[in-house]
Amino acid sequence: MHVDERRLVIASGIVLGEDLEDGIGVRLSELRQALSRRISDPDAVITKLAGEGLLRLERVGGGYRVIIKYMPEVRGIYSFIINPTVTTDDFVRELNNAITKYANPATGYADLGLVVRQVCGKLGISESEFDQMLIRVLRANGRRYVLSYGGSHRVKVGSGYYGLIKVVS
């Protein structure tokens, strides 16, 4: 079974660590021990992720602490582990933020592919969960959103497949 090393480091850090102002802090020795159960060379993975900017090593007393920086991906996994239920209000808020962020200034439409990545990363949900929640929101607040053809991620609503979305005031 293939292990997503990046997510394993993040999840292990969240479970073992403590919340700090700029990230999640976990003792390097504890993180190494947890990772060694699933991957053969935890030090190489930690070094690689530090090089990518996800982690930072800090000297604390006689040892080291790993700081996992709060990035959208980390926040998504954190919310999934710590608070796994995503409410409709959370979903609608993130959906509207993503649509606003990625909307084409001329048309107001945003590509659902970009919206999906943003919302799934923030809330820690899968694409299929996104699709299900979007359909529920559209049924409840159908007049608030307008869908159109195109885009890189399509959602089946009724008999059509739509890939663009915009918010109507």
N, C-alpha and C positions, 0 to 999 in steps of 0.2 A: 504494500500500500504506500503510495506516494504521500509524503508529509509536506505541507506548505510550511516551510521553515520560518518564514516571516511571520505568519499568523501564529505559529506555535510559540515563538519568542514573545509576541505581544500578549497572547493569552496567558502564558506562564507568568510573565511579569505582572499582569493585572491580578492574578490569583495570589501570587506570592508577595507582591510589593505593597507599598503604601503610597497614597496620593501626596504629591508635592505640588508646589505652585506651578512648575513648568513641565510636569510629567509624572511618571510613576517610577518610584525608586525601589530597587530590589538589590540585595547583596549579590555580587557576582558569583560567589561560591554556590549560593542557593539556586540561582538561575542555571548555572552550569550543570548542577546535579539533576535538576528537573529535565533539562534539555537532553542530557546524555541518555535518558531512557528511550528517546525517540530518534535521535540523530547521532551519527558517529563522531562528528567533530564540532561540538558546540562552540569552541573558541573561534573557529573559522567563520561560523555563521554570525557570531556576535561582532567580530571584526568587520565582516562584510556589511552588516547593517549599520555599524557605526560609521563606516565610510560613506554609506548612502545618506547619512544624516538622521536616521530614525532613532539611533541610540547615542548616548554620551557616557563615557566612563569618568567617574570621579573618585579621587582618592579620599577615603574616609578612615581615619585612624590607621590601623595596620593593614587594611584591606581596600577593596574597591567596591563601588556601588555603580550599578547600571541605571541610567535615567532613560526611560522610554518617553520620548517627547510626545506631547499631545498634538497629534496630527489628525486630520479627518478620519483616516483609516483606524487609528488607535481609538478615537472617540466612538466610532461605530462598533468596534469589537467590545469596548468597555461597556457601552450601553447594552449590548446584547448579553454579556456575561452578568453584569451587575443588575441591570433592570431590563429583563428580556421582553417585557410587554410593550409594544409600540401602540400608543393610543391613536385614534383617528385624528385628534387635534394635533399631535406631534407630526403625523404624516402630512396633514394638510399644510401645516406651517413650513415644513421642509420642502414640500412640493411647490408651494408658492414662492419660496425663496429661490429654489432652483430654476423655476420658470422665469422669474424676474432676472436672475443672473445670466441665463443663456438665451433670452429672448432676442430675436432679430429686431433691431431698432425700427426697421421699415415696416415689418408686418406684425410684430408682437408675438410671433410664434417661436417656440423653443423646440429643439430636437429632443424627442423623448429619450434617445440614447444617452445624451448628456445629462438630462434630468434624472434618469434612472441611476446612473453612476453616482451622481451627487447625493441623491436621497438614500440609496442603499449604503453608501459609505458612511453617511452621518448617522443613520438609524441602525445599521448592522443587520439589514434584512436582505433576503435573496431577491433576484429579479422576478421570480414567480410570485413571491409575497407582495412585491411592489405592484405587479399587474393586478392581483386580487384586490389589494387595497384601493388602487386607482379606480377600478370598476365600481367598488362600493361607494367611493366618494362621488364618482360621476352620477351614480343612481340617486344619491342623496342630494347633491348640489349640481345637477346637470346644467343648469343655466349659468353657472359661474365659470365654466370652462368651455372652450371651443376646440374641437379636434379637427385635424386635417390630414390628408394623405401625404406620404413622404417620410423622411426621417430615417434614422438608422436602427431604431427599435420600434417594432409595431405591436400594438395591443388590439385584440379583437373586441370590438364593442358592437353589439348587434350583428349585422351581417358584414360590416366593414373592418378593415385593418388600418389603424391610424398611427402615425409616427410623429406628428407635430401637435403641440398643445399651446394654448394661451389662456390667460386669465382675463375674464371680462368683469369690469366693475359693476 
